[in-house]
Amino acid sequence: MNLNKYSFGIGDRFGMQGMAQLRAIKKAEDDGIHITPVWNKSNREHTIIHTSPSDTRKAADLAVKLSKWNEPYFVDADHINLSNVDPFIEPCDFFTIDISDFIGAPVDEKSLNAFALKNQRFIGSLSLKGIDTPIVINEEIIRRTGIRFLAAVKNAGLIYQHILRMKNGKDLIIEVSMDEVKEAQSPVELLLILSALSDEKIPVQTIAPKFTGRFNKGVDYVGDIKAFEKEFEEDLLIIDFAIKEFNLPADLKISVHSGSDKFSLYPVIGNLIRKHDKGIHIKTAGTTWLEEMIGLSMADEDSLDLAKSIYSIALKRINELTKPYSSVIDIDINQLPSSLEILRWSNDQFSHAIRHNPAHPEYNPHMRQLLHVSYKVAVEYGIIFTDALKQHTEIIGEQVTENLYERHIKRLFENRN
């Protein structure tokens, strides 16, 4: 089973925006850009929303049927590990194995020595076409990388073998993610991680590293864009080298996670994948829920009041709601409007505050980040919230389609000719 050259993770917290997302991907098709949709939803999201992976499969299948989508599509078991993978195995055909929690875990000396011996051939200066400065690798770097990542990769191997057994050899897509950590992986570390993944016989087709800079949820990149550009290009070329060196899948590509709204990086990423004729996987999951909130705030006074109430409760419970996402958000509480303040807000004020348009004077990235991680509050409204989504399907769908097509797809593929 192969993933298309370009693929988008179109996660949907409440499972109601699949048709709107496919409209965006169909618009891209009309532009000559072929994107494979991948519905992704993590165990954490299922737990909070009280859904199951089977619900995601049903929602995806229904959207595909109603939209008359005739191209491939996938359902992703997002950020799974050995403790929570089983419910995902039957309904999913794409598995994002998250190794973040095992980075730095103890590794036995025998495995470390074998890893160092295998990669000894890279000691010295590794010159790759397209990288100006040779990559210097010594035994200390190899062993240090092994100490940091080998246990995590071995854990990924256990998960992959478990999935393979349970799927009875059925085709599947494997992604390995390590993006929600504090320290970025260097291109050298990426090379050695891919070496270790090949040892575990994991046919990884997408890999999600942590890049330099801040990748906060729902807002733009914070960091040195030139430094990112250099790192991303080196990662692309390292992957190209690793595919041949370790006999990895020929369509292995980078996956960009963690917040997804990295608009200032899209031109850089787009230029580099075209320059080197490479694919990309982009995850845009959490922003769908924000577009639902934007649509509600625009619809009528009752739905605006609902959006305001969700925000006000989130503000009171900010510590609880932000704690699980502490590594991928930066919220200045002094920049958050009070509950009393937003009572006076119009539909436009609320929607402008959380729509990702940094040029608008009313845009508030702190409020947007808080709401990004506050979907739990909407869940607690039950059918009041979901009925509001159904009632205002048209205006919400317009926001979802516009966000995915205009802000993500078009920015990534601009200047492609």
N, C-alpha and C positions, 0 to 999 in steps of 0.2 A: 504494500500500500504506500503510495507516494503522496506527499503534500504538494500543492501547487507552489510555484515559485514565490508568489505573494499570497500571504494569508493574514487574516485579521481575526483576533479573538473578540467576539461580539457578545461578551457576557451580558446577562440580563437578570438582575437581582430577583425581579418578580415574575419573570417568564412571560411578559406580555408585549414585548417590543420587537419580536423576531421579524415580522413583516416590514416594519419601518426600517430595520437594519438592512434587510435584503433589498429594499428599494434603493438604499445608498450604494450597495454593491452592484446592483443592476445599472445604476447611473454610471458607475465606474466602467462596467462592461461596455456601455455605449461609447465611452471614451477610449476603448481599446485596452483597458486595464483589467486583467483577469485576476480576481481575488477569491480565494477559497474562504468561506465563512466557517468559523469554529466557535460553537457555543461553549463558553467556559463559566464554571461556577464552582467555587471551592467548598470544601467541607465546612469551613467556618461560616460561609454564607448560608449553606443549607441548614446548618444548626440554628442559626439566628432566625432564619425566615420560616423554619419548620417545613422544609421541602426535602425532596430526595433527588438523587441523580436521575432516577427514572422520570421525574417531573420535567427535568431539563430536556431529556430525550423527547418526551411527548411534545413539549413546547416547540422544540426545533423541528421535529417532523411535521407538526401542524403548520408552522410558518412556511416551511418548504412547500408543502402541498398547496396551501392557499395562495402562495406567491408564484406557483408554477415554476419553481426553481429546479432546473434539470441538471445542474452541475454538481460535483462532489461537495459534501459538507461533513463536518465532524462535530462530535460532542466531547469536550475535554474534561477529564477528571483533574481539576486544577489544584496545584499545590498539595498533592496527596503524599502520604507516607505509609509505612507498613501497618500502622494502627488504624487507619481509616479508609484504606483503598477498597475493601471488599464490596461495599454497596455500589461503587462506581464501575465495577468490572463488567457486568452484563450490559448496562446501557451505553457505555462509553467506548470510543475507538481511538481516542487521543488521550495520552496520560502525561501530565506534567509532574514529574518526580522532583520534589523539593528537597534538596540536600542541605539547606541552610542550617538546620538545627544540629547537624552532625559535623559541621566544619570545626576542626580543632579537637574532635573526639580522639581518644587514645587509639593508636595503631600499633599492632605487634611488630616487633623488630624484624621478624622473618619477612613479613610483607613489605616493610619499608626497605629492607635490603634488596629484595627482588625488584622493587620499583626503581630503586637507584641504579641497579645493574642494567635493567632494560633500557633506561634513558641515558646511560653513560655515553652513548654514541653522539649525543647532542652537545657534549662538553666542548667548549671553545666558542667560536664565533659563528653563529648561524646566519647566513645571508639569504634573505628572501627577496625575490623580485618585487619591487614596489615599495620596499622599506629601505629608506636611505641609510640608516645606521645598522650594522650587523647586531643581532641579538646575542648578548653575552650570556652563556650558561655555564655554570660550574657545579661541582658536586654539592656544595652547600645549598645552592638554590634548589636543586633537585630534591635533596633530603628535606629542606624546609617546606617545600611545596607538598611533599609526601606526608609530612607530619600534620600539615594543616588540612589537607583535602582527602587523603587516601581512605580514611574511615568513612567519610561521607560518600565517596564514590562506591565503596564496597556495600554500603547500605542501599544505594541506588540499585546495585546489582541484585541484591536480595529482593527488592521490591519488583524489579523487572522480571525476574525468574518466577516470582509468585503470580504476577499478572499473566505471564505467558502460559503457566500451567492452568490457571483458571479459565483462560480464553481458549484453551485447547488448540493453540497454534494459529488462531485467527490473526489476520493482519491487523496491525495497529501502529499508531504514530507515537513515538516517544520523544518527549522534551525533558531536559534536565535544567532545573532552575536553581540559581544561587544568588538572586538579585536583591532579596530583602535582608541584606547584611550591611554592616557599617563600612567595611573595607572593600574597595574594588579589587577585582582580580586583574593582575597584570597580563599582558599578552603572553609572556613566558609561562605564567601559571596556567593560562587557558590551554596552551599547548600541552602541558604536562597533565592537566585534568583530562583532556581528550585522550591522551595516551592511556591513562588509568581506565577511562570508560571503555576503551577498546579491549583492555584486558578482561573486563567484566562482560565482554561480548554484548554490550548494550548498543543496539542499532539506532543511536540518537540522531534524530532528524532536525531538531531545533535545540539550541542551547541559550539560556538566558543568564548572562553574567551580570554582575554589578559593575556599573561604569563609574568613572570619576565624576564627582559632583553630586548634587542632591536631586533625587527623583521623587519628589513629594506627590502625594495623591491629588490628582485632579488639577494641578497647576503646572506652570511651565518650569523648565529646567533652570536650576540655579548652579552656576559653575562656569568654568572656562571653556567656551565652545571650541576654541582652537585645540585645547588639550583633549577634549572629547573626540574631535575630528581625527586627530592623530591616533588615539587609542582605538577608535572604532575601525579605522582603516587597517591598522595592524592586526586587530582581531579577525577581520575578514580574510586577510592574507594568511594568518596563522591557521584558520579553519581550512582554507584551500590546501595548504601544505599538509595538515593533519589528515584530511580525507585520503590523500594518496599514501601518506606515510603509515597510517594505521588501518587502512582499508575500511574506513567509515563510510556511511551512505553518501553517495555523490551529491544528494540534494540537501545535505546538512547546512543549516543557516542560523543566523543570529535571531533571537527573539528579544524584543524590547518590552519590558514590563513596567511595574511600579509607577502607577499613576497615569501613564499613557499620554497625558496631554503635553507632550514635550514639543510644542509647536516650533520653538526656535531651533530644535535639532532636526526636524523633518527635512528641511532643505539639505542639510549636511548628509543625513542618512541616505536620502534619495539620490543625491549626486554620487555618493560612493558606491551604492549598490549598482547603479547604472555604469559607473566607470569600470567596475570589476565584474559586471554581469552576474550579480549575486541576488539571491532571494532575501526576503525578510518576513518575520512574523511579528505583528504588532498587537498587543492586547489593550483593549479599550473598555474593559468591563464596567468599572465603577461609574464612568461618565454617563451611562445610560440612565441610571437612577437619578442623577442630577438633572438630566433633560426632562425626566418625568416631573420633577419638582418645578422646573422652569415652566413646563406646560401647564401644570396646575395653577401656578401663580398668575398665568396669563388668561386663564379660562373664564372665571367669573368670581364674584366676591366670596362665595362659599368655599370654593377650592383655594382661593388665596388665603382665606382664614385658616384652612387646614394646613397649608404650607407654613404659615406663620406659627401655628401651634406646634408643628413638628420642630421647627427651629427653636422655639422658646423652651421646649422640653429638652432638646439637645444641649442648649446653653446651660441649663441647670445641671445636666448630667455629663458635662464635658470631660471630667476626669475618667469616668467609667468608659465612655465611648471612644476616647482617643488612646487609652492605654495600649490596646492590642496593636495599634498602628504607630507607636511612638517613633519608630525608626524611619518612617516615611511621611511624616507631616511636620510642619513648622507653623504653629498657630500663635499669634500674638493676641492674647485675650483682650488687650486694650484696644484692639482694632475691631472687635466684634460689636455690632450694634446690640443694644439692650432689648429685652422683650417689650418694654414700653415704647421704645423708639420705633420698632417695626410695626407696631399697631397703627401708626400713622402712615405707613408706606402704601403707595399705590401698587397696582399690578406691575407697572413698568419698573418701579424702583426695586421691587423684590427680584424680578427676573434679570434686570441689569446687574444686580449685585452678585448673582451666582452664575450668570452665563460667562463662559470663558472668553471674554473679550477685554484683554488688558488695556486697550486704548480707550475704553469707555470710562468716563470719570466716576461712575457709580460702582464699577467692578470692585469686589471685595474678596481677594484670594483667601483671607482668613475664614470668612463665613463659608466660602465654597469648600474649603478643606474640612471644616467642621461638619457640614452637611454630607460631604462625601462619606464620612465614616459613621453617619447617624441613621442609616437605613433601619436599624433596629427599632427606632422610635416609630417609624412608619408601620413596621410589622405589628406593633402593639395596638395600632388603630384597626387592625383586622379588615373586615369587609368595608368599613368606612373609607379606608384608603384605596383598596382594590376596586371598589365600586366607582370611586372618583376617577381612577385611571380608565375604567371602561367607559364612563360617561363622556370623558374628554379625549377619547382615543385619537380623534383627528388632529387636534392641536398639539397633543403630546407627540404623536407620530411625526408631525412636521419638524418638531425640535430634534427628535432622535435622528431622523434622516439627514437633516441639515448639519447636525454636529458631526456625524460620521463621514459624510461626503465632503462638505465644505471645509471643515477644520482639520480633518485627519487625512482622508484619501487625497484630496486635491493638493494639500500642502506637501505631502510626501512625494507625489508624482509630478509636481510642477516642473516646468523646464525639461521635460523628459525627451523632447524631440531634438 
